[in-house]
Amino acid sequence: MLISKNRDELGDLLFAIGLILTTMTGLRMVNLPIGIGEILLVVWILRQWFQMLVTGEVAFDRVNTKILLFGLLLCIFMGFGLLVSAITGRISLQDSLYDFFAYSFAFLLGLTVLLRARQDSIVNKIKYIVVVGTVVFTFLLIWWKMISPYFLGLGLVFEDLRFTGGAVNPNQLALFFVPIPALALFLWQYKRDFLKKIIFLIIFGASIWVGLSTGSKALLVAYIFMLSIFPVLIVYQRTQFSTRVLVVAIFLILLCLVIILNFTVVENSFAGLIAWFHHLDEDGSRAILWIHGLKTALESPLVGYGPGTVINFPPDFCVDGQNTIDAHNSFIDLLMQAGFLGLILYLVFLKESLVLKNNIYLTIAFLSLLVFSLSHFVLRQPIFWMYLIMIYSLNKAK
């Protein structure tokens, strides 16, 4: 049984609360990526390492070794990139240190999770993240809607429209809620108690409400993707290879017939789809950032320019009012920071993480995170790596 009584409920709850509070970036110190959440996670890390020293209990296997190797190699590639950045005079000490500490913290946190990575403990951590996170932010959303845009001095709204839940940027809260609906269904699937199943269905609905209240278009696309990919995965898991080939062949034939017989309709629909994506990109700034991000990456294609690399625009050219900005695409941003070596390493890690024949809800949660990361730079966020690592560990579980 995957879900069982966990021996360290307090530790898992502390871990979940710490991660949830890292989303409330409005609580961080000025000019430092440190807040209450990060402090709680440091306390959790120290507690875990103390317990390991006292008991000698360490859970580490080949799966965890691969993740550790991935983290070490990525740090090495970024180190070479940082050297290139220093030689070429491109280095920004403040940005490099910021990203360096963010990556280091996420790496240490992930390592600590893996060293005591019993499957029941990981599921328990996910349970607390899903339930406590959704309850807390639902309460804050209701508070904003009915009482005030501030809670104990903490701002809850961006530009009077988008719910932030205490984050400086609503997209930071959106990242937290990207996989929550799928993870709620994952927990619902494994609970036998009828009342608990009802609770997780309520959590599922509430998480979608809170997520959409952030006004994040990338989150909306991720949710639409979730809905679209679900039946495809159902068919994939329940059919044999030859049947899948037949289904794909029939689909392609029908698609060709529709295009031939209804070319005008298809042409107008395609134009509408392009217009919809342009609307999602608002003023087209994402396309500009991606193009210039690729140009920056190709200046040092092998190892990039190290952590903290941003696009440098001319003084008379701005995107979102800034002359220096990241590419808002995690793959392109990683290419700028770690080059093709780092990007290939990351893609290998993602391929290892994706087990399509395993739990369908974990697969949807994993893929939705990748969809969201296509229009935001999320690699410096601890919550993103913790989601990936925990899903990876559960997907590799027998």
Secondary structure, DSSP 8 states (H G I E B T S, - for coil): --S---S-HHHHHHHHHHHHHHH-GGGS-TTSS--HHHHHHHHHHHHHHHHHHHH---B--HHHHHHHHHHHHHHHHHHHHHHHHHHTT---HHHHHHHHHHHHHHHHHHHHHHHB--HHHHHHHHHHHHHHHHHHHHHHHHHHHHT-SEETTEE-EETTTEE-TT-SSHHHHHHHHSSHHHHHHHHHHH---HHHHHHHHHHHHHHHHHHHHTT-HHHHHHHHHHHHHHHHHHHHHHS-HHHHHHHHHHHHHHHHHHHHHTHHHHHHHHHHHHHHHHHHTTTTHHHHHHHHHHHHHHHSTTTTT-TT--EE--TT--BTTBSEE--S-HHHHHHHHHHHHHHHHHHHHHHHH--TTS-HHHHHHHHHHHHHHTSS--TT-HHHHHHHHHHHHHHT--
